[in-house]
Amino acid sequence: MPFSPPAEIFGVDGIIILVVVVLVLFGSTQIPKLARSLGSAQKEFKKGLDEGASDDGAGTKSLAEASPPAAPPAAVSPPAQPPVQSIVDGTTGTSS
């Protein structure tokens, strides 16, 4: 059975309909404000990515240099377990 080519989601007609729907929903006066806010949000996002990338490189290096190597932990014995009481016969003892 031959496969048909994938359907186009947006052709030329779909894009025209989408533009008309956006104009009706937002109005022609709101479109420039929406585009301006999207542009400023994109700038802020890119600025945050750049700051995050520069912080990662400098932060890990300075953190590794600043902290001295930790001493190995002292040997700690496990806590003692309380005796287990049997429900069936009421005796106290450890389970085997």
N, C-alpha and C positions, 0 to 999 in steps of 0.2 A: 504494500500500500504506500504510495508516494506521499511525502509530507508536503503540505502547502507552505508557502513562504510566510514568515511571521507577520501578523497584522501590524500596521503602523499605528502607534498610539496617537500621535499628533501629525497629521498631514498639514497641508496649507489651510484647508478648511477648519481643522481643529484649532490651529493657532489663531485664526481670525475669530472664531467663536470664543476662545479663551480670553482674547483681548477685549472683546465686547462685554463679556461677563465681568471681568475685572473693572472695566470702566463703569458699569452699572452698579456694582457693589460699592466701590470706593469713591466714585465721582471724580471728575477731571481735576478738581482742586486738591484732592488728597493724594493723588499719584506722585507729584513731585516731593511732597513731604515724606511719603513712604519710601521713595527711592533714596532720599537724603538720609533717612534714618538707617536704611539698610547699608548704605555706604559707610556711615560712621561706625556702625556695629562691626563691619568687616575690618575697618582700620583698627579698632580696639582689639579685635580678636587676633589679628596679625601681630600687634604690639605685645599682647600677652604671650603669644607663642615665642616671640623673640626674647622677651624677658625670662620666660621659663627655661628656654634653651641656655641662655647665658648663666642663669642661676644654677642649673644642673652641673655645668662644667666647673664653675668656681666653687659651688657649695660642697661638692664631694671632695674636692682637693683640699680645701681649707679644713673640712671636718676631719679628714684623715690625718692631716698634719697637726691639728690642735689637740687631739685626744691621744694620750700616751697608751701604750699597749696595756691591756688589762692583765692583772695577775691571775694565774689559774685558780679556780675556786678550791677551797679546802674540801677534803673528803668529808662527806656528810653521810652518816648512817641513816638508813630508812627509818621512819617512825615505827614504834612498836605497835602491833595490831592488838586491839582488845580481844579477849577471849570470845569465841562464838558460842552462843547458847542454842542448843538443839530444841526445836519446837516440838518434836515428837516425844522425847522422853524427859526433857527439862534439864538435862545435864549440861555442865559447862566444860568447854575444852576446845581445843583447836580442831579444825576439820582435817581429815587425812585423805 
